[in-house]
């Protein structure tokens, strides 16, 4: 069945997520404060680089051979495995409500959200997108796509660290540091001590 082809499903799922995500940007409170622009560019560069590297056409253009071939059925399964990541990210965004922002910012009425997906990880939107990106990179199966997922993880980690430093300044260290100590950052388990 043509609609189950991975070369159609991956773009369909990613485009549907991106269009719906952008359309929902209007549903957000007024921004009160942002960090300086010089602190924003490192994570944006890494995320942009990661997206470019993960797209299969980049590896094709560069003539990079596949490390593995997941086959047609495997690629279709991986395409459907992007959906749980998108659902997790959307759950977090809906739970965050009008406090959501596409960039690091303090919104009007900002407060710490520590329920729903935010009780599992402090940055569930990033976690969901990393999961969807990871299965996309595995489907491409080149060294470039794997380096791309590394760039994406680094970009989201840099953004999360900036966001946390900014929110500690804006909301006060007591409340936010307590949240950091009780809930892991990106993975639903800790790899080391909590980072304030």
C-alpha positions as CSV (number, residue, x, y, z in Angstrom):
1,X,0.0,0.0,0.0
2,X,1.6,3.3,-1.2
3,X,0.6,5.3,1.9
4,X,2.6,3.0,4.2
5,X,5.9,3.8,2.4
6,X,8.4,5.3,4.8
7,X,9.6,7.9,2.2
8,X,6.0,9.3,2.4
9,X,5.4,8.7,6.2
10,X,8.5,10.4,7.6
11,X,7.9,13.7,5.7
12,X,4.1,13.5,6.4
13,X,4.6,13.0,10.2
14,X,7.3,15.6,10.5
15,X,5.4,18.2,8.4
16,X,2.2,17.6,10.3
17,X,4.0,18.0,13.6
18,X,5.8,21.2,12.4
19,X,2.7,22.9,10.9
20,X,0.5,22.1,14.0
21,X,3.3,23.3,16.3
22,X,3.7,26.6,14.4
23,X,0.0,27.1,14.2
24,X,-0.4,26.7,18.0
25,X,2.3,29.4,18.6
26,X,-0.5,32.0,18.8
27,X,-1.8,30.2,22.0
28,X,0.8,31.7,24.3
29,X,1.0,34.4,27.0
30,X,2.8,37.7,26.5
31,X,6.6,37.4,26.8
32,X,8.0,39.4,29.8
33,X,11.7,38.7,29.6
34,X,14.2,36.9,27.4
35,X,17.9,36.2,27.9
36,X,20.5,38.1,25.8
37,X,20.6,37.1,22.1
38,X,24.3,36.1,22.5
39,X,23.3,33.2,24.7
40,X,20.7,31.9,22.3
41,X,22.8,31.3,19.1
42,X,24.8,28.3,20.3
43,X,21.8,26.0,20.8
44,X,20.1,27.3,17.6
45,X,23.2,26.6,15.5
46,X,23.4,23.0,16.9
47,X,19.7,22.3,16.4
48,X,19.8,23.7,12.8
49,X,22.9,21.7,12.0
50,X,21.3,18.6,13.5
51,X,18.2,18.9,11.4
52,X,20.2,19.4,8.2
53,X,22.4,16.3,9.0
54,X,19.5,14.0,9.9
55,X,17.5,14.7,6.7
56,X,18.3,11.7,4.4
57,X,18.9,13.9,1.4
58,X,21.9,15.4,3.1
59,X,23.6,12.0,3.2
60,X,22.6,11.3,-0.4
61,X,23.9,14.7,-1.5
62,X,27.2,14.1,0.3
63,X,27.4,10.5,-1.1
64,X,27.7,9.1,2.4
65,X,27.1,5.3,2.4
66,X,24.7,3.7,4.8
67,X,26.0,2.0,7.9
68,X,22.9,-0.3,7.8
69,X,19.8,-0.7,5.8
70,X,16.6,-1.1,7.9
71,X,14.7,-2.2,4.8
72,X,11.3,-1.1,3.7
73,X,9.3,-2.7,6.6
74,X,11.9,-1.5,9.1
75,X,11.7,2.1,7.8
76,X,7.9,2.0,8.0
77,X,8.0,0.8,11.6
78,X,10.6,3.5,12.4
79,X,8.3,6.2,10.8
80,X,5.5,5.1,13.1
81,X,7.9,5.2,16.1
82,X,8.3,8.9,15.6
83,X,4.6,9.3,16.7
84,X,5.1,8.5,20.5
85,X,7.8,11.3,20.6
86,X,5.4,13.8,18.9
87,X,2.6,12.8,21.3
88,X,4.8,13.2,24.3
89,X,5.9,16.7,23.1
90,X,2.3,17.7,22.4
91,X,1.2,16.4,25.8
92,X,3.9,18.6,27.4
93,X,2.9,21.6,25.3
94,X,-0.8,21.3,26.1
95,X,0.0,20.8,29.8
96,X,2.2,23.9,29.8
97,X,-0.6,25.9,28.3
98,X,-0.1,29.5,27.6
99,X,3.3,29.4,29.3
100,X,4.8,27.7,26.3
101,X,7.4,29.6,24.2
102,X,9.4,28.6,21.2
103,X,12.5,30.3,22.6
104,X,13.8,30.7,26.1
105,X,11.5,33.3,27.8
106,X,9.6,34.2,30.9
107,X,5.9,34.5,30.1
108,X,3.3,36.6,31.9
109,X,2.2,34.7,35.0
110,X,5.2,32.3,34.7
111,X,5.4,29.6,37.4
112,X,7.0,26.2,37.7
113,X,5.0,23.4,36.2
114,X,5.9,20.1,37.9
115,X,2.9,17.9,37.0
116,X,2.0,15.7,34.1
117,X,5.0,15.1,31.8
118,X,6.9,17.7,33.8
119,X,6.9,15.3,36.7
120,X,8.7,12.8,34.5
121,X,11.4,15.1,33.0
122,X,12.0,18.8,33.3
123,X,12.0,19.3,29.5
124,X,9.5,16.8,28.1
125,X,9.1,18.7,24.8
126,X,12.8,18.3,24.1
127,X,12.7,14.7,25.2
128,X,9.8,13.9,22.8
129,X,11.6,15.6,19.9
130,X,14.9,13.8,20.7
131,X,13.0,10.5,20.6
132,X,11.4,11.3,17.2
133,X,14.7,12.5,15.8
134,X,16.6,9.5,17.0
135,X,14.3,7.0,15.2
136,X,14.5,9.2,12.1
137,X,18.3,9.2,12.2
138,X,18.4,5.4,12.7
139,X,16.2,5.1,9.6
140,X,18.6,7.1,7.5
141,X,21.5,5.0,8.9
142,X,24.5,7.0,8.0
143,X,27.4,8.5,10.0
144,X,26.0,11.9,9.1
145,X,22.6,11.2,10.5
146,X,24.1,9.8,13.7
147,X,26.3,12.9,14.0
148,X,23.1,14.9,13.4
149,X,21.3,13.3,16.4
150,X,24.4,14.1,18.5
151,X,24.1,17.7,17.4
152,X,20.4,17.7,18.2
153,X,20.9,16.3,21.7
154,X,23.7,18.8,22.3
155,X,21.4,21.6,21.0
156,X,18.5,20.6,23.3
157,X,20.8,20.2,26.2
158,X,22.3,23.7,25.7
159,X,18.8,25.1,25.4
160,X,17.7,23.3,28.5
161,X,20.7,24.6,30.5
162,X,20.1,28.2,29.3
163,X,16.4,27.9,30.1
164,X,17.1,26.6,33.6
165,X,19.8,29.3,34.4
166,X,17.3,31.9,33.1
167,X,14.4,30.6,35.1
168,X,16.5,30.4,38.3
169,X,17.2,34.1,37.8
170,X,13.6,35.0,37.0
171,X,11.7,32.8,39.4
172,X,14.2,32.4,42.2
173,X,16.7,29.6,43.0
174,X,14.8,28.0,45.9
175,X,11.8,26.8,44.0
176,X,13.5,25.9,40.7
177,X,16.5,24.2,42.3
178,X,14.1,22.0,44.4
179,X,12.4,21.0,41.1
180,X,15.8,20.3,39.5
181,X,16.7,18.0,42.4
182,X,13.5,16.0,42.3
183,X,13.0,15.6,38.5
184,X,15.7,14.6,35.9
185,X,16.4,16.9,33.0
186,X,15.9,15.0,29.7
187,X,15.8,11.3,30.5
188,X,13.3,9.8,32.9
189,X,16.3,8.7,35.0
190,X,19.5,10.3,36.2
191,X,23.0,9.6,34.8
192,X,24.7,11.7,37.5
193,X,24.0,14.2,40.2
194,X,21.3,16.8,39.5
195,X,22.5,20.0,37.8
196,X,20.9,23.2,39.2
